[in-house]
Amino acid sequence: MKDSKTDKAEGMVDKAAGKVKEAVGKVTDDKDTEAEGKAQNTKGHAKETKGDVKDTIDSALKSDSEQNKR
C-alpha cells in the first residue's frame, strides 16, 4: 500500500496534468481532451483526499496507542 505522501504527490501530478489537458481541449475545441482533463483533475483530488485520510487514520492510531500506554 502506498503511503500518504505518495498519494498526495500523485494527486498533485494528476491535477496539474488534468488542468493542462483541460486547457488544451478548450483552446483546440476538443471536447474529448477537455473531458479527459476534467476527469484526471478529479482523480487527482481523490488521490490527495486519500492521502489526507491515511494521515488522519495514522494520527488517530498513534494517539490511541499513546493513550493505551498510560
N, C-alpha and C positions, 0 to 999 in steps of 0.2 A: 504494500500500500504506500502511496506517495505521501510525503509529509506536507504539512500545510504551506510551507514556503514554496514548494514545487507547484502546488495547485494554484497559489496566488500568482506566481511568476507566469505560469502557462496561461492563466486567465488574463493577465495584462497583455501578453503577446497576442492572444486571440482577439481581445478588444481592439487593440491597435490595428491589427490586420483587417479586422472586420470594418473598422471605420474607413480604412483606405479603400477596401473593395466597394463599400457603400458609396463613397465619394466618386470613385471611378465609374461606377454604374450610373450615378446621377449625371455626370459630365458627358458620358458617352450614350446616355439614354438607353442603357442596357438594364432592363428591369430584373433579369435573372441575376446578374452580378450584384446589383443593389440589394436584392433579397438575400443572396448568399452572405453579403457583408453584414446585414442586419442579424442574420442567424448566427454568424460567427461572433458578433459582438455580444449577443445574448448568451452564447455558450461561454464566452469569457467571463461575463458577470457571474454565471453559475459556478464556474471553477473558483473564482475568487470567494464567493459565498461559501463554497465547500471548504476552502482553506480556513475561513473565519470560524466555521462550525467546528472544525477539527481543533483549532486553538481554544475555543470555548470549552470543548469537552476535555481537552488536556488540562486546562486550568482547573476545571471542576474536579477532575480526578486527583490532581496534585493536592488541591485544597482539602479534599475529603481524606486523602491519605495522611496528610499532615495532622488533621484533626484527630484521626484514629490513633496516632502515635502518642497523643497526650493523655 
